């Protein structure tokens, strides 16, 4: 009897998995439908009437991803990243984005079975190590290109070459060139916080809506860190997020949202819209402001940082009904391995990072904020 029951349960799980993957394929197909239609029809922008536009050319402009379900686990992120880092500069090197996209093409973006995910990534690693060309391996792999672009949008600015200060034996600091993780946890090193996967839960202030971010609960005044280098696109009060900072990545594909910052002293006073910040910089302080049309009001019950990540494949997605926000819970857990150390200035009561960083992605941008505390 128990054996029959076990078999029946197993069959149900198999059908559930098939059903889930079928639904995922439909979503991906819908996300890529514009591209496929345009390519199949051979549409290219050509001159038309007086304005030089045709219906086909206008439609071709809409060739971008409209939906992303980022379900990559902390385990998969760690395994892919460490292989990327350890093989950099060798013939066996594969970027972590490509490893994750390869696994996702087989699992439908599901990363809840570590062994299966590991097997797929290991298979790719071995084939490349044996001399097979990566492009040939993935050429006919269904939906690989979708996952490669989608995951590239999420993770694109987090791994690469950079320089960072490290402590020397004589107590001074020295610069060290590295390849690896150059993104940081949103919370400074040494400051405790708690969290859980709360993406998509219900919110009711103003109107009924889903929670499109990740809440990190901690203490008032906890230094908030820039996850990736970029420029300040939004700064100030929002009735839902309270005091908040919005930072755009230099490639414009990611918008980082830090909300409910501290009452009275929410962020570094030298920041303004257009300021360039580097990954690891202290940008603000945890609080519980928001849920009010009046500025500088604490209407949030629990002190926490609302951390959100929006993907932008086309500027029309930035604000409106077609926004793409991703679940950051697993990503934040992964970023915990790289926390920025900060020190407090007792006179100004500001916290600043201790070890500076040089990010090649920021070299083309002027650093507009006044970081007078830096050596």
C-alpha positions in Angstrom: 0.0 0.0 0.0 2.8 2.4 0.9 4.6 1.5 -2.3 1.5 2.3 -4.4 1.1 5.6 -2.6 4.7 6.5 -3.1 4.4 5.7 -6.9 1.3 7.9 -7.2 3.0 10.8 -5.4 6.0 10.4 -7.7 3.8 10.5 -10.8 2.0 13.7 -9.5 5.4 15.4 -9.0 6.4 14.4 -12.6 3.3 15.9 -14.1 3.7 19.0 -12.0 7.3 19.4 -13.2 6.2 19.0 -16.8 3.4 21.4 -16.4 5.7 24.0 -14.8 8.3 23.8 -17.6 5.5 24.0 -20.1 4.3 27.3 -18.5 7.8 28.6 -18.3 8.4 27.9 -22.0 5.2 29.8 -22.8 6.3 32.8 -20.8 9.7 32.8 -22.5 8.2 32.4 -25.9 5.9 35.4 -25.2 8.9 37.4 -24.0 10.7 36.7 -27.2 7.8 36.8 -29.6 8.7 40.2 -31.0 12.2 39.1 -31.9 11.0 35.8 -33.5 8.3 37.5 -35.5 10.6 40.2 -36.8 13.4 37.7 -37.7 11.0 35.2 -39.4 9.5 38.0 -41.4 12.9 39.4 -42.4 11.9 42.8 -41.2 14.6 45.5 -41.3 14.3 49.2 -40.8 13.9 50.9 -44.2 13.0 54.3 -45.3 9.3 54.9 -46.0 7.3 58.1 -46.3 8.5 61.6 -45.4 9.5 60.6 -41.8 11.6 57.7 -43.1 9.6 55.2 -40.9 7.6 52.2 -41.8 5.4 50.0 -39.7 8.0 47.3 -39.8 10.7 49.6 -38.7 8.7 50.8 -35.7 7.9 47.2 -34.8 11.6 46.3 -35.0 12.3 48.9 -32.4 10.2 46.9 -29.9 12.6 43.9 -30.1 13.4 43.6 -26.4 12.7 41.2 -23.5 9.5 42.0 -21.6 9.6 39.4 -18.8 12.3 37.8 -16.6 11.9 35.3 -13.7 15.2 35.3 -11.9 15.1 32.2 -9.8 18.8 31.4 -9.6 19.8 29.9 -6.3 22.6 31.1 -4.0 24.3 27.7 -4.6 24.2 28.1 -8.4 25.5 31.7 -8.2 28.4 30.6 -6.0 29.4 27.6 -8.1 29.2 29.5 -11.4 31.0 32.5 -10.0 33.9 30.5 -8.5 34.5 28.7 -11.7 34.4 32.0 -13.6 36.9 33.5 -11.2 39.2 30.5 -10.9 39.5 29.9 -14.7 39.8 33.6 -15.8 42.6 34.0 -18.3 42.7 30.3 -19.3 41.2 28.4 -22.3 38.7 26.8 -20.0 37.2 30.1 -18.9 33.4 30.4 -19.0 31.6 33.4 -17.6 29.2 32.7 -14.8 26.4 34.2 -16.8 26.9 31.7 -19.6 27.2 28.8 -17.1 23.9 29.8 -15.4 22.2 30.4 -18.8 23.3 26.9 -20.0 21.8 25.3 -16.9 18.6 27.3 -17.1 18.1 26.2 -20.7 17.8 22.6 -19.5 15.9 23.3 -16.3 13.5 26.0 -17.5 15.1 28.5 -15.1 14.4 26.3 -12.1 17.3 26.1 -9.7 15.8 24.1 -6.7 17.8 20.9 -7.4 21.5 21.6 -6.7 22.7 18.3 -8.1 20.9 18.7 -11.4 22.1 22.3 -11.8 25.7 21.2 -11.0 25.6 18.4 -13.5 24.6 20.7 -16.3 27.2 23.3 -15.5 29.9 20.6 -15.1 28.9 19.2 -18.5 29.6 22.5 -20.1 32.8 23.0 -18.2 34.1 19.6 -19.4 33.2 20.1 -23.0 34.9 23.5 -23.2 38.0 22.1 -21.3 38.1 19.3 -23.9 38.4 21.9 -26.7 34.8 22.3 -28.0 33.9 25.8 -29.0 31.4 27.4 -26.7 29.5 29.0 -29.6 29.0 25.6 -31.2 27.8 23.9 -28.0 25.0 26.5 -27.4 24.2 27.2 -31.1 21.0 25.1 -31.2 20.2 25.1 -27.5 16.6 26.3 -27.1 16.2 29.5 -25.1 19.9 29.7 -24.2 20.1 33.2 -25.9 17.1 34.3 -23.8 18.6 33.3 -20.5 22.0 34.7 -21.5 20.5 38.1 -22.1 18.2 38.0 -19.1 20.8 36.9 -16.7 23.3 39.2 -18.2 20.9 42.1 -17.4 20.8 41.0 -13.8 24.4 40.2 -13.2 26.3 42.1 -15.9 28.1 44.6 -13.8 29.0 42.4 -10.8 32.1 40.5 -12.0 35.2 41.8 -13.7 38.6 43.4 -13.4 39.1 46.1 -10.7 41.6 47.5 -8.2 41.0 47.7 -4.5 42.9 48.8 -1.4 44.0 46.1 1.0 45.8 46.4 4.4 49.5 46.0 4.3 51.7 44.5 7.1 53.0 47.9 8.1 49.5 49.1 8.8 49.2 51.2 5.6 47.1 50.4 2.5 48.2 49.1 -0.8 46.4 48.7 -4.1 45.8 45.2 -5.5 44.5 44.3 -9.0 41.9 41.6 -9.1 39.4 39.8 -11.2 36.2 38.7 -9.4 33.2 39.9 -7.6 33.2 43.7 -7.5 29.6 44.1 -6.3 28.9 44.4 -2.6 26.2 43.5 -0.1 23.7 46.3 0.5 24.5 46.3 4.2 27.9 47.4 5.5 30.2 44.8 7.2 29.6 44.3 10.9 26.0 45.4 10.9 23.5 42.7 11.7 20.3 42.2 9.7 17.6 39.6 9.2 15.6 38.8 6.0 13.5 36.2 4.3 12.1 35.8 0.8 9.2 38.4 0.8 9.1 39.2 -2.9 5.6 39.4 -4.2 3.8 39.5 -0.9 0.8 41.8 -0.6 1.0 45.5 0.3 -2.0 47.8 0.8 -0.8 51.4 1.4 -2.3 53.6 -1.2 -3.6 50.7 -3.2 -3.4 46.9 -3.3 -0.1 45.9 -4.8 2.7 43.3 -4.6 6.0 43.8 -2.8 8.6 44.2 -5.6 11.7 44.2 -3.5 13.6 42.6 -0.7 13.4 43.8 2.9 16.5 43.6 5.1 15.6 44.3 8.8 18.1 46.0 11.0 18.9 49.0 13.2 18.3 52.7 12.6 21.4 54.2 11.1 22.9 51.1 9.6 25.1 52.2 6.7 23.6 51.3 3.3 26.0 50.3 0.6 26.0 50.8 -3.2 25.8 47.3 -4.7 27.2 48.3 -8.1 28.9 51.3 -9.5 26.6 53.8 -11.2 25.0 57.2 -11.1 22.2 58.6 -8.9 19.1 58.8 -11.0 16.6 59.5 -8.2 17.0 61.1 -4.8 14.5 62.4 -2.3 11.1 61.7 -0.9 8.5 59.3 -2.2 5.3 58.7 -0.3 5.7 54.9 -0.6 9.5 54.5 -0.2 10.0 57.5 2.1 13.6 58.8 1.7 15.0 56.8 -1.1 17.9 56.6 -3.6 17.7 55.2 -7.1 21.1 54.3 -8.7 21.4 53.3 -12.4 24.1 51.1 -13.7 26.4 52.6 -16.3 25.1 50.2 -19.0 21.6 51.4 -18.0 20.2 47.9 -17.7 19.8 47.9 -13.9 18.1 50.3 -11.5 18.9 49.8 -7.8 16.3 51.1 -5.4 17.1 51.8 -1.7 14.1 52.9 0.3 12.8 53.8 3.8 16.0 55.5 4.7 16.6 57.3 8.1 14.6 60.2 9.2 16.5 63.5 9.4 19.7 62.2 7.9 18.8 59.7 5.2 21.8 59.7 2.9 25.2 61.2 2.4 24.7 65.0 2.2 27.0 65.4 -0.8 24.9 63.1 -3.0 22.7 64.6 -5.7 21.0 63.5 -8.9 23.8 62.7 -11.3 26.4 61.9 -8.7 28.6 58.9 -9.5 29.1 56.3 -6.8 31.3 53.2 -6.8 30.3 49.8 -5.6 31.0 49.6 -1.9 30.4 53.3 -1.2 28.2 54.2 1.8 25.2 56.0 0.2 22.7 56.2 3.0 21.3 54.9 6.3 18.6 52.4 7.3 15.4 53.8 8.7 11.6 53.4 8.5 10.4 56.5 6.6 7.5 56.4 4.2 3.8 55.8 3.7 3.1 59.5 3.9 2.7 62.4 1.5 4.4 64.6 4.1 8.2 64.4 4.0 10.5 63.0 6.7 7.7 61.0 8.4 8.2 57.5 10.1 5.1 55.6 9.2 6.8 52.2 8.6 6.5 49.9 11.7 9.7 48.0 11.2 13.2 49.5 10.6 14.5 48.0 7.4 16.1 48.6 4.0 13.8 48.0 1.0 16.3 46.9 -1.7 14.9 46.5 -5.2 16.4 45.7 -8.6 14.6 46.6 -11.8 15.7 45.4 -15.2 15.5 47.8 -18.2 15.8 46.4 -21.7 14.0 49.5 -23.2 13.5 52.9 -21.6 9.7 52.5 -22.0 10.0 49.8 -19.2 11.5 52.2 -16.6 8.3 53.6 -15.2 4.8 52.3 -15.9 2.9 49.1 -16.3 5.7 47.0 -17.9 8.3 47.3 -15.2 10.5 44.2 -14.5 11.5 43.7 -10.9 13.4 40.6 -9.8 13.5 38.6 -6.6 16.8 39.5 -4.9 16.7 37.2 -1.9 19.1 34.6 -3.3 21.3 37.3 -4.9 21.6 39.2 -1.6 22.6 36.0 0.2 25.3 35.5 -2.4 26.6 39.1 -2.1 27.0 38.6 1.7 30.4 37.2 0.8 31.6 40.7 -0.2 30.8 43.3 2.4 32.2 46.8 2.5 33.9 47.9 5.7 33.0 51.4 6.9 34.2 53.8 9.6 32.4 56.6 11.4 33.4 60.3 11.4 32.4 61.4 14.9 32.3 65.1 13.9 30.0 64.7 10.9 28.4 61.4 12.1 28.8 60.0 8.6 30.1 56.6 7.7 32.5 56.1 4.8 34.1 53.1 3.3 37.6 52.2 4.6 39.1 50.5 1.5 38.8 52.4 -1.8 38.1 50.8 -5.2 38.9 51.6 -8.8 36.3 50.3 -11.2 37.2 50.4 -14.9 33.5 50.7 -15.8 33.4 54.1 -14.0 36.5 55.5 -15.7 34.5 57.2 -18.4 32.3 59.0 -15.8 33.3 61.9 -13.6 32.9 61.2 -9.9 30.8 64.2 -9.0 30.3 63.7 -5.3 32.8 65.3 -2.8 34.5 62.5 -1.0 36.7 64.7 1.1 37.2 62.0 3.8 39.0 59.8 1.4 42.8 59.8 1.4 
